[in-house]
């Protein structure tokens, strides 16, 4: 028994409707998937924009006086939060060495992440950290032109979005560039300044300025 034209058209319409419905469902699923991907991209972009970022800038090399020990030098770094959220569980390890300027250092040992430490650095804030006392250099070696000083280390911190981050730094200072710098802010005609001059360590310090540092070709990285 044959199929009438009306029945045939009805079946075609039904198939077309089913096809359109299937296409619409596929298109909706694709749009939802694209929207989810776009949301993830936006969220990741927002995190990159808003998270904490810790940077390490050279802080100079200064005289370090320790009772019963030869005059030493200690390297400093300035840790800055250049991001938009507080950095938490901030762990900083600073090491240093004085070596011959012609020697090329290929590796810089780093201390492991303790993960939990009761220290935070607010957005826009900064703090100064000195090298571990077990790694200090002799000032007389630092002041030799044939030597150079490396100050390196690592910063571990939480970026505000439960992600652990790392900043590695390595600064190189030229040897033989120690300067004497006045640190007492009193003017020369102030009677208290005369007393300050009697205690030399209160009036001047030996220092290699931060501006003399250069980023070494390795040992600087961040995520």
C-alpha positions as CSV (number, residue, x, y, z in Angstrom):
1,X,0.0,0.0,0.0
2,X,1.5,3.4,-1.0
3,X,2.1,6.4,1.1
4,X,0.0,9.5,0.4
5,X,1.6,12.8,-0.4
6,X,0.3,14.2,2.9
7,X,1.8,11.4,4.9
8,X,5.1,11.8,3.0
9,X,5.2,15.5,3.7
10,X,4.4,14.8,7.4
11,X,7.3,12.4,7.7
12,X,9.7,14.8,6.0
13,X,8.5,17.5,8.4
14,X,9.0,15.2,11.3
15,X,12.5,14.3,10.2
16,X,13.3,18.0,9.6
17,X,12.1,18.9,13.1
18,X,14.1,16.1,14.6
19,X,17.1,17.2,12.7
20,X,16.7,20.8,13.7
21,X,16.2,19.8,17.3
22,X,19.3,17.8,17.2
23,X,21.3,20.6,15.6
24,X,19.9,23.1,18.2
25,X,20.9,20.8,21.0
26,X,24.4,20.4,19.5
27,X,24.7,24.2,19.0
28,X,23.6,24.8,22.6
29,X,26.1,22.3,23.9
30,X,28.8,23.9,21.8
31,X,27.9,27.4,23.0
32,X,27.9,26.2,26.6
33,X,31.3,24.6,26.2
34,X,32.6,27.8,24.6
35,X,31.1,29.9,27.4
36,X,32.7,27.7,30.0
37,X,36.1,27.9,28.3
38,X,35.7,31.7,28.0
39,X,34.9,31.9,31.7
40,X,38.0,29.9,32.6
41,X,40.1,32.2,30.4
42,X,38.5,35.3,32.1
43,X,39.1,33.8,35.6
44,X,42.7,32.9,34.8
45,X,43.2,36.5,33.4
46,X,41.7,38.0,36.5
47,X,44.0,35.9,38.7
48,X,47.0,36.9,36.7
49,X,45.9,40.6,37.1
50,X,44.9,40.5,40.8
51,X,47.4,38.0,42.4
52,X,50.4,38.9,44.5
53,X,53.7,39.2,42.7
54,X,56.9,39.3,44.8
55,X,60.1,40.8,43.2
56,X,63.6,40.9,44.6
57,X,65.7,44.0,44.0
58,X,69.3,44.6,45.0
59,X,69.8,46.1,48.4
60,X,73.5,46.6,48.4
61,X,76.4,45.0,50.4
62,X,77.1,46.4,53.8
63,X,79.6,46.1,56.6
64,X,78.6,43.6,59.2
65,X,80.1,43.8,62.7
66,X,80.2,40.7,64.8
67,X,82.0,40.5,68.2
68,X,85.2,38.5,68.0
69,X,85.1,38.0,64.3
70,X,86.9,39.7,61.4
71,X,85.1,42.5,59.6
72,X,82.5,40.9,57.4
73,X,80.1,42.0,54.6
74,X,76.4,41.1,54.3
75,X,74.4,41.3,51.1
76,X,70.8,42.6,51.2
77,X,67.8,42.3,48.9
78,X,64.6,44.3,48.9
79,X,61.4,42.2,48.6
80,X,58.5,44.1,47.0
81,X,54.9,43.0,46.4
82,X,54.2,44.6,43.0
83,X,50.8,42.7,42.7
84,X,47.3,43.6,43.9
85,X,46.8,41.1,46.8
86,X,48.7,40.3,50.0
87,X,51.3,37.6,49.7
88,X,51.1,35.1,52.5
89,X,53.4,32.4,54.0
90,X,56.3,34.4,52.6
91,X,59.6,32.6,53.1
92,X,62.8,34.3,52.0
93,X,66.3,32.8,51.8
94,X,69.3,35.0,50.9
95,X,72.8,33.6,50.4
96,X,76.0,35.2,49.2
97,X,79.6,34.4,48.2
98,X,82.7,36.4,47.2
99,X,84.7,34.8,44.5
100,X,87.2,35.7,41.7
101,X,85.6,37.9,39.1
102,X,86.8,35.6,36.3
103,X,85.1,32.6,37.7
104,X,81.8,31.7,36.1
105,X,79.2,30.2,38.4
106,X,76.8,27.8,36.8
107,X,74.6,26.7,39.7
108,X,73.2,28.4,42.9
109,X,72.0,26.1,45.6
110,X,68.6,27.0,47.0
111,X,66.9,26.1,50.3
112,X,63.6,24.1,50.2
113,X,60.2,25.6,50.7
114,X,59.0,25.4,54.3
115,X,55.4,26.1,53.0
116,X,54.1,27.5,56.3
117,X,55.6,30.6,57.8
118,X,53.9,33.4,59.7
119,X,54.7,36.3,57.4
120,X,52.7,38.3,55.0
121,X,53.5,41.2,52.7
122,X,50.8,43.6,51.7
123,X,50.3,44.8,48.2
124,X,52.6,47.7,47.6
125,X,54.7,46.8,50.6
126,X,58.4,45.9,50.8
127,X,60.9,44.5,53.3
128,X,64.7,44.2,53.5
129,X,66.4,40.9,54.0
130,X,70.0,40.2,54.7
131,X,72.1,37.1,53.8
132,X,72.2,34.1,56.1
133,X,75.1,34.7,58.6
134,X,76.6,31.4,57.6
135,X,77.3,32.7,54.1
136,X,78.8,36.1,54.8
137,X,82.0,37.3,53.1
138,X,85.1,39.0,54.5
139,X,85.1,42.7,53.9
140,X,88.7,42.7,52.8
141,X,87.9,40.1,50.1
142,X,84.9,42.1,49.0
143,X,87.1,45.2,48.5
144,X,89.5,43.5,46.1
145,X,89.1,44.5,42.5
146,X,89.8,41.0,41.2
147,X,86.8,39.7,43.1
148,X,83.0,40.0,42.8
149,X,80.1,39.3,45.1
150,X,77.0,37.2,44.3
151,X,73.9,37.6,46.4
152,X,71.2,35.1,45.5
153,X,68.3,33.2,46.9
154,X,64.6,32.4,46.6
155,X,61.2,33.6,47.7
156,X,58.3,31.2,48.3
157,X,54.8,32.6,48.8
158,X,51.0,32.2,48.4
159,X,49.7,34.4,45.6
160,X,46.2,35.1,47.1
161,X,44.5,32.3,45.1
162,X,45.9,29.3,47.0
163,X,48.8,28.9,44.5
164,X,52.3,28.5,45.8
165,X,54.7,30.8,43.9
166,X,58.5,31.1,43.6
167,X,60.8,34.0,42.7
168,X,64.5,33.3,42.2
169,X,67.1,36.1,42.2
170,X,70.8,36.5,41.6
171,X,72.6,39.8,41.9
172,X,76.3,40.3,41.0
173,X,78.4,43.1,42.5
174,X,81.8,44.2,41.4
175,X,84.6,43.9,44.0
176,X,86.8,46.7,45.0
177,X,83.9,49.1,44.9
178,X,83.4,49.6,48.6
179,X,82.5,53.2,49.5
180,X,82.3,55.0,52.8
181,X,78.8,56.6,53.2
182,X,77.5,58.9,55.8
183,X,74.6,57.5,57.7
184,X,74.1,60.0,60.5
185,X,71.4,62.5,59.2
186,X,72.5,65.3,61.5
187,X,74.1,68.4,59.9
188,X,77.7,69.2,60.5
189,X,77.0,72.2,62.7
190,X,74.8,70.2,65.1
191,X,76.6,69.5,68.4
192,X,75.2,65.9,68.4
193,X,77.0,65.3,65.1
194,X,80.3,65.9,66.8
195,X,79.5,63.1,69.2
196,X,78.5,60.9,66.3
197,X,81.9,61.4,64.7
198,X,83.5,60.0,67.8
199,X,81.8,56.7,67.2
200,X,82.8,56.0,63.6
201,X,80.3,53.1,63.0
202,X,77.4,55.5,63.8
203,X,78.6,58.1,61.3
204,X,79.8,56.2,58.3
205,X,79.4,52.7,56.9
206,X,81.2,50.7,54.3
207,X,78.9,49.7,51.4
208,X,78.7,48.6,47.8
209,X,75.6,50.5,46.6
210,X,72.6,48.7,45.2
211,X,73.0,50.6,42.0
212,X,76.3,48.8,41.3
213,X,74.5,45.4,41.2
214,X,73.6,43.7,38.0
215,X,71.2,40.8,37.4
216,X,73.3,37.7,36.7
217,X,72.7,35.8,33.5
218,X,71.3,32.8,35.4
219,X,69.5,32.4,38.7
220,X,66.7,34.9,38.0
221,X,63.2,33.4,37.4
222,X,59.6,33.7,38.6
223,X,56.2,32.1,38.1
